[in-house]
Amino acid sequence: MAGAASIAGLTALASDAVAYQSSTTVGSDPSVRVDWRETYNGAVVDGGDEQDGPVLDVGNAQPGDSGTVAFRVTPNTDQSARAWFSLALTENSENGRNEPERSAGDTTGDRGELADALDVVLWYDTGSLGVSGLGGCDGDRDAAETTLVNGSLVEADAELAEGVRLGGGCIDPDSAVCVGLSWSLPASTGNRIQGDSVGTSLSFTVESCGES
């Protein structure tokens, strides 16, 4: 049986039908409101009080586990704003190699395999027709929605560490950008990830549309 691993920093689900669970403000002049909702293996994660931003600490993750984070970014004032989202891999630890790992062919002493095993998808959660009321901002990826990243956590780090501009331009005060992020650890993952751990940083930056 494949063993457990530890994931820190990834997360969950949002829906028009159910209020976003947590929120925070990013920036000052202008600023944006970031609302988000989390799930782990299909269950909503208790977000508690207002936090600094989307984050999930999952202990003892098993092959077959998955989670999502869906977030909505809206300008707080009458100013348009540019907003970037970034995901950076901050930890990829082996934490020693136990016997099942060695038997599975794990020969690395200081780099874990979990970040390579985790599948990550980031997409614009616009709905199939680009209309929020028609499947948008629901945390579910539709075939017609634009995918920004689809690969391992290592590949997501390479593509998102420097940030991606949400919406591709300015976000108007009367509009919002919804984005979904999902992670999964395939059920076929072997024992090479036993004891491994990864950490991620999810962050947002904001600037005025008057800046170049």
C-alpha positions as CSV (number, residue, x, y, z in Angstrom):
1,M,0.0,0.0,0.0
2,A,1.3,3.5,-0.8
3,G,1.9,5.6,2.2
4,A,1.2,9.1,3.4
5,A,2.8,12.4,2.6
6,S,2.3,16.0,3.8
7,I,1.1,18.9,1.7
8,A,1.2,22.5,2.9
9,G,-0.1,25.5,1.1
10,L,-2.6,24.1,-1.5
11,T,-6.4,24.3,-1.4
12,A,-10.3,24.1,-2.6
13,L,-14.0,25.0,-3.9
14,A,-16.1,28.1,-4.7
15,S,-19.7,28.5,-5.9
16,D,-22.2,31.2,-6.8
17,A,-24.8,29.2,-5.1
18,V,-22.9,29.1,-1.8
19,A,-21.1,32.1,-0.3
20,Y,-17.4,32.3,-0.5
21,Q,-16.0,31.2,2.9
22,S,-13.1,33.5,3.6
23,S,-11.9,36.9,2.4
24,T,-9.0,39.3,2.6
25,T,-7.9,42.7,1.2
26,V,-4.7,43.0,-0.9
27,G,-3.1,46.3,-1.8
28,S,-3.9,49.8,-0.6
29,D,-4.4,52.3,-3.5
30,P,-6.0,50.5,-5.3
31,S,-6.9,47.4,-3.3
32,V,-8.8,44.3,-4.3
33,R,-10.9,41.9,-2.2
34,V,-9.9,38.2,-2.5
35,D,-12.7,35.8,-1.6
36,W,-12.1,32.1,-1.6
37,R,-13.5,28.7,-0.6
38,E,-11.6,25.5,0.1
39,T,-12.4,21.8,-0.1
40,Y,-10.4,18.6,0.6
41,N,-11.6,15.3,-0.8
42,G,-14.9,17.0,-1.7
43,A,-15.6,18.4,1.8
44,V,-15.6,22.1,2.6
45,V,-12.6,23.1,4.8
46,D,-13.4,25.4,7.7
47,G,-11.8,28.7,6.9
48,G,-12.5,30.3,10.3
49,D,-12.0,34.1,10.6
50,E,-10.5,36.4,8.0
51,Q,-7.1,35.2,6.9
52,D,-4.1,36.6,5.0
53,G,-5.0,34.7,2.0
54,P,-5.9,31.2,0.6
55,V,-3.8,28.5,2.3
56,L,-4.3,24.9,3.1
57,D,-2.2,22.6,5.4
58,V,-3.0,19.0,4.7
59,G,-1.3,16.4,6.8
60,N,-1.0,12.7,6.0
61,A,-2.3,13.0,2.4
62,Q,-2.9,9.7,0.7
63,P,-2.7,8.6,-3.0
64,G,-6.2,9.4,-4.4
65,D,-6.6,12.5,-2.3
66,S,-7.5,15.9,-4.0
67,G,-8.5,19.4,-3.2
68,T,-9.3,22.7,-4.8
69,V,-9.3,26.4,-4.1
70,A,-11.5,28.8,-6.0
71,F,-11.1,32.5,-5.5
72,R,-12.7,35.7,-6.8
73,V,-10.8,39.0,-7.1
74,T,-12.8,42.2,-7.1
75,P,-11.6,45.9,-6.9
76,N,-12.5,47.4,-3.6
77,T,-12.9,51.0,-4.9
78,D,-14.0,52.8,-8.1
79,Q,-10.5,52.4,-9.5
80,S,-9.6,49.6,-12.0
81,A,-6.7,47.5,-10.9
82,R,-4.2,45.0,-12.2
83,A,-3.8,41.9,-10.1
84,W,-1.3,39.0,-10.3
85,F,-1.5,35.6,-8.8
86,S,1.6,33.5,-8.1
87,L,2.3,30.1,-6.8
88,A,5.8,29.2,-5.6
89,L,7.2,25.9,-4.4
90,T,8.9,26.7,-1.1
91,E,9.7,23.2,0.2
92,N,10.3,19.9,-1.5
93,S,11.8,17.7,1.2
94,E,12.7,14.0,1.3
95,N,12.6,13.7,5.1
96,G,14.7,10.6,5.0
97,R,14.1,7.4,3.1
98,N,12.2,4.6,4.8
99,E,12.3,1.0,3.6
100,P,9.2,1.2,1.4
101,E,10.7,4.2,-0.3
102,R,14.0,2.5,-0.9
103,S,12.3,-0.7,-2.2
104,A,10.3,1.5,-4.6
105,G,13.5,2.8,-6.1
106,D,13.9,6.1,-4.2
107,T,17.6,7.1,-4.5
108,T,17.4,10.8,-3.7
109,G,18.7,11.9,-0.4
110,D,17.7,15.5,-0.2
111,R,14.9,16.0,-2.7
112,G,11.4,14.5,-2.4
113,E,9.2,13.1,-5.2
114,L,5.9,14.4,-3.9
115,A,6.1,17.7,-5.9
116,D,6.6,15.7,-9.1
117,A,3.7,13.3,-8.2
118,L,1.1,16.0,-7.4
119,D,-1.0,17.2,-10.4
120,V,-2.0,20.9,-10.4
121,V,-4.5,22.7,-12.6
122,L,-5.1,26.4,-12.7
123,W,-8.0,27.8,-14.8
124,Y,-10.2,30.9,-15.3
125,D,-13.5,29.9,-13.7
126,T,-15.7,31.7,-16.2
127,G,-18.3,29.1,-16.9
128,S,-18.8,27.4,-20.3
129,L,-20.1,30.6,-21.9
130,G,-18.0,33.1,-19.9
131,V,-21.0,34.0,-17.8
132,S,-20.9,33.7,-14.0
133,G,-24.5,32.5,-13.8
134,L,-23.8,29.7,-16.3
135,G,-21.3,27.7,-14.4
136,G,-18.8,30.4,-13.5
137,C,-17.1,30.9,-10.1
138,D,-18.2,27.5,-9.0
139,G,-14.8,25.8,-8.5
140,D,-15.5,23.2,-11.2
141,R,-13.4,23.1,-14.4
142,D,-15.5,23.1,-17.6
143,A,-14.1,22.0,-20.9
144,A,-14.6,25.5,-22.5
145,E,-12.8,27.3,-19.7
146,T,-9.3,28.6,-20.2
147,T,-6.6,26.5,-18.6
148,L,-3.5,28.4,-17.4
149,V,-1.5,25.5,-16.0
150,N,-1.9,21.7,-16.2
151,G,1.0,19.7,-14.9
152,S,2.9,18.7,-11.8
153,L,3.5,21.0,-8.9
154,V,7.1,21.4,-10.1
155,E,5.8,22.6,-13.5
156,A,3.3,24.9,-11.9
157,D,6.1,26.4,-9.8
158,A,8.0,27.1,-13.0
159,E,5.1,28.7,-14.7
160,L,3.6,30.6,-11.8
161,A,6.4,31.6,-9.5
162,E,6.8,35.0,-11.3
163,G,3.0,35.5,-11.3
164,V,0.2,35.6,-13.9
165,R,-1.8,38.7,-14.6
166,L,-5.4,37.8,-13.8
167,G,-7.8,38.5,-16.6
168,G,-4.9,39.6,-18.8
169,G,-5.4,43.3,-18.1
170,C,-7.3,45.7,-15.8
171,I,-10.1,44.5,-13.6
172,D,-12.9,47.1,-13.7
173,P,-14.7,48.0,-10.4
174,D,-18.0,46.5,-11.5
175,S,-16.4,43.2,-12.5
176,A,-14.4,40.3,-11.0
177,V,-12.0,37.6,-12.0
178,C,-12.7,34.0,-10.8
179,V,-9.9,31.4,-10.9
180,G,-9.9,27.8,-9.8
181,L,-6.9,25.8,-8.6
182,S,-7.0,22.0,-8.1
183,W,-4.5,19.5,-6.8
184,S,-4.6,15.8,-6.8
185,L,-2.3,12.9,-5.8
186,P,-3.0,10.1,-8.2
187,A,-4.2,6.8,-6.7
188,S,-1.4,5.1,-8.7
189,T,1.3,7.0,-6.8
190,G,3.8,4.5,-5.4
191,N,5.7,4.3,-2.2
192,R,8.5,6.7,-3.3
193,I,6.5,9.6,-1.8
194,Q,6.2,8.1,1.7
195,G,7.4,10.7,4.2
196,D,8.0,13.4,1.6
197,S,6.6,16.9,2.1
198,V,6.1,20.0,0.0
199,G,5.3,23.6,0.8
200,T,3.8,26.3,-1.4
201,S,3.2,30.1,-1.2
202,L,0.1,31.5,-2.8
203,S,0.1,35.2,-3.2
204,F,-1.5,38.2,-4.9
205,T,0.0,41.6,-5.9
206,V,-1.9,44.7,-7.0
207,E,-1.1,47.9,-8.9
208,S,-3.0,50.8,-10.4
209,C,-3.9,50.6,-14.1
210,G,-2.2,53.9,-14.5
211,E,1.2,52.2,-14.0
212,S,3.1,50.8,-16.8
